[in-house]
Amino acid sequence: MPSIQQLSDLIERLTGRDGIQQTAIPGLRLGRATAPAPPMRGVHEPSLCVIVSGAKRVMLNDEIYTYRGGQFLVASVDLPVTAHVVEASPEQPYRSFVLRLDCAQIAEIAAMAHLEPPSETATVRGIFVTEATAPLVESVVRLVTLLETPADIPALAPLAQREVLYRLLRSEHGWRVAQIAAAQGHAQRVRKAIEWLQKHYTEPLQIESFAREVNMSASSLHHHFKAVTAMSPLQYQKQLRLQEARRLMLAGGIDAATAGHRVGYESPSQFSREYSRLFGEPPARDLKRLLGPASGQWVPA
C-alpha cells in the first residue's frame, strides 16, 4: 500500500534539488528545501498541499496554521498569507506536493459522488489543516508516479487528479472544499467577491455597490467574507494592492511612488505608511533586503 515514505522517496527522486518545481502534469508542483526559510508574503491560490517531511507555517492575518509530514493544508480560495518552511535540514529535507484546485472540477465530482450539499448558512474559513488519510496518500502517490512515465501522463493524469480530488472531498473536512464550489450559498458568493476584487483591486471600493455586484447585503458580505478570509473586503483589497506593488518594484525596477499609483494609491505617503505596516519596513529598505544575498523567496506550498 502506498505510504508517506513512498511519496517522500518519489519526490526526492523527481526533484533532487531545493525549490518549487513545476511538473509535466498541469497544476502539480513538487517542493523541496534543506533549510528553514524566512517568512514571505504572497497570495495562496486554491490548492491541496501535502507535507511529506519537514514542516511549514502559514499565517492568515493573526491566525497560524502549522503542518508537517503526514498532514495537508487546503486553501479553498485565494488568500493573502505569510508562509515559510520552519523545519528542514540536509539530513531531513522539507518535501511537499501541491495540486491546484479547480472549482468547476470539484463541483462536478461532488455532484457525481452525490455528496451532501453543504449548509447555506454555515460559512467557514477558506483554509484548514488536517491529517492525510491513507486513501488520499495512495491517490497522490499514483498521480506523482506518473511523472516517472511521461508517456502515460496525457491519458492517465486527468483520471489520477480526479481520484485525488474525490479522496479530498471524501475526507473529514471535504465538505469545506465542496462548499466553496457549490452553485449557491454564501460561500460561493464570497468566492465571487474575491474574484471581483482580484480583477478590480486598483479601483476605489464602494461597499454598497460591491455587495450588490455579488448579490449580498453590505452587512452579509462583511460577515461572510470575514468568515472565509479572516479579513474585511477592504483589508483584502489593501493586501492585494501592496503585494502587487511589491511585485512590480521587484520585477519592473520602478520606484515606490509609481508602484503605489499603479495599484490605486493617490497618496505616496499613505502608500509608504501602509506598505511599512504590512511588510515591516519602508519600500526602499524592504527591496534592498529582498534583493540582497540573504533574500527569501515566496514558497506557495
N, C-alpha and C positions, 0 to 999 in steps of 0.2 A: 504494500500500500504506500503510495507517495507520501512523503513527510516533509516537514520544515527543513530537515537536514538535507534531503534530496534537492529541495528548492535552493538551499544555500549553495550546494555543490554546483548546481546548474548555473546560477548567477555568477559564481566565481569563474567557471569555465568560459562563460559568454562575455564577461567584462574584462577581468584581469587587470584593470586599472581603475583609479578613482574617477569619480564624476558621474553625471547623469547621462545615460546613453540611449538615444533613440534606437528603436529596433526596426526590423523589416515588417513587423506587424503594426499596422496603423493604430495609434493611440496607446501603444505599450512602450514603457521606458523601464530601464533597469538602473539601479543606483548602487554605488559603492564608495566607501570612504574609509581611510585608515587613521583618521584623527578627527576629534571634535571640530566643529566649525563655528564661527561667530554668528550671532543672530542676524538674519537678513529679512527684510520685508518684501512681500510680493502678494499677488492675487492667487490664491489656491483655487485652481479650476476644479469642477466636479470630477472626482476621481476616487478610485479604490486604491489604497496604499497599504501593502502588506510589508511589515518589517520582518525580515528573515533572521537578522542578527544585529546586535547593537541597539541603539535607542535614539529616538528623535523627540524633540519638544516643539509643539505648535501652540502659539499664543493668539487668541482671538479676543481683542480688547483686553480685558483683565482676566480672561479665562485661560487656563493652561491645560493642554492635552499632551501627556507624555505616553508614548507607546514604544514597545520593544519587541524582540524576537517572539514570534508566535501570536502577535496581535496585529490588528489592522485598524486603520483610520479611514473613514469615509467623509468626504466633503460632498454634499449633495447640490450645492450652489456655489457660485464664485464668491469667495470670501477673502477680504484683505487680512492677511495674517503676518505674524513674525514666526520664522521657523529656523531651527538649527539642529544638526546632529550633536547629541550630547554624550554618546558612548560609542567609541570606535578606536581601534588600535591596529597596528600591522598584524598582530597575532590573531585578533578577533575583529575583522572589519565589519563596518556597518554595511548591510546589504538590503536592498528594497526592490519591490515590484510595484509598479504604478500603472494602472489602467484607467484611461479617461472614460468617464461615464457619459453615455448618450441618452438624453431624456426620452426621446421617441422610442428608442430600442427598449429601454426599461419599461415604459408604458405598455409596449406590445407584449413583452414577455410576462409582465404581471397579469395582463388580460388572458393570455393563453394558459397561464398556470392557475387561473381562477382564484387569485389571491384576494383576500377580503379587503374591500376598499377602505382606506384609512378614514378616520373621523373628519368631518367637515370642520369641526370647531377646534380640535387639538392641533396646535401648531408648535413644532419643536425645533430645537437648534439644528442648523444645517451642517453640523459636524459632530462626529462621535467616534469613540474608540471602544473596541471590544475584542474578545478572543477570537482567533481564527479557528473555525470548525474544521474537522477532518475532511468533509466533503468539499468545502471551499478550497482548502490547500491542495487537494487532489486535482481539482479542476484547474487551478493556477499552474500546477506542475505540468499538466497536459498541454496547456497553452504555451508555456515557456519552452517546453521540449521541442515544439515545432521550429524554434529558431535554429535547431541543430540540423534540420532537414528542410532547407528553404524551399525546395520544390513542392513541399506539401502545404505551404502557407496559404496560397490562394484558395485552395479547396477546403482546407480544414480549419484555418484560423477563425473564420466567422462562426463556425459551429462551436469551437472551443471558447470563444469570447461569450457566446450566448450561454454556455454552460456556467461560466464564471458568474455572469450576471444573475442567472437563475439561482445559483447557490447563495449569492449575496442576498437576494430577495427572500430566500427561504431561511436565512439566518435570523437570530433572535431580534435584531433591530432592522431587519429588511424593510419593514413597513415604513420606516422613516425615509428610506430612499423612494419607495413607491409613492409616498405622499407628495413629494415634490413633482413627480412625473404624472400625477393624477390629472385628469382632464378638467376637473373643477375643484373648488375649495380654496381656502385662504392661502395655503402653502403654494399652490400653483400661481395665485395672483402675486405673491411675494416674488416668485421666480420671474414672472413677467416684469415686475417692478425693477428687479435687479438688471434684467436685460435692457430695459429702457434707460436706466441710469448709465449703463456702460456705453450706450450709444450717444447719450446727451449730457455727459458729465461736465462738459465745459459751459453749459448753459445755466443761467440762474434758475434755482429750483423753487417753484411756487407749489407748495404742498397741496393746496386745494385742487389745482388743475392736474397735478401729478397723480393724485388719488383718483380723480375721475378717469384718467388715462388707463388705470388698471382696474377700474370698476369697484372701487372701495371708498368708504368714507375716510376722511383725514385721520380720525381717531383710530379706526380699524387698521388702516395702513400702518400707522406708527406702532401700534401694539403688535401686530403680527410680523411686521418687518423686523422689529427688535427681537421678537421671539426666535426668529430664524437666524439672524445675523449678529445678535448681541450689540447692535448699534442702531441709531436712528437713520433714516434716509439721508439726512444732511451730513451726519458723521461718515456714512458710507461714501457719499459723493466726495467729501473732503479727502478721504484716504485715496480714492481713485485719482483725484486731481494731483495730489502730492506725489504719489508713486509714479504717475506718468511723467510729471515734471522731472523727477529724479532720473527716469529712464532717458528722457530727451537730453538732459545735460550730459549724461554718461555716453550716450550713443552719438549725439549730434554735435557735441562740443559747443553748445550755446550757453549764454550766461543765464543767471538766475532770473533776472527781470524778464527776459524774453520767454523763458520756460514757463514762468508763472503766468504771463499774459496768455500764452497759448492754451493753457489748461483752464482759463476762466478767471484768473485773478486780475482785478483792475489796479490794486494797490501792491507795489513791490514790497512795502514794509509789512503788510498783512501776510503776504506770501512767505516772507522770511520768518516771521513770528510763528506761523502755523507749521512751516517746514521744520523749524527748530524744535517745536513741541513734539512733533511726530518722530523725527529721526534723531533727536538728542543734541544736535548742533546745527549751526547755520549752513546754508547750501555750499559755500566755498570750502569750508572746513570738512564737511561731510564728503564732498567729491574728492578732496585731496586724500582723505583716508581710504576711500573706496578704490582709488586708482593707484594706491601705494602697493608695495610688495606684499603687505600682510592683509590685503583686502579680502573680504568674504565674498561668497557667491550665493545667490538665491537658489536654494535647492527645493523644488516643489514637492518632494516626497521623501 
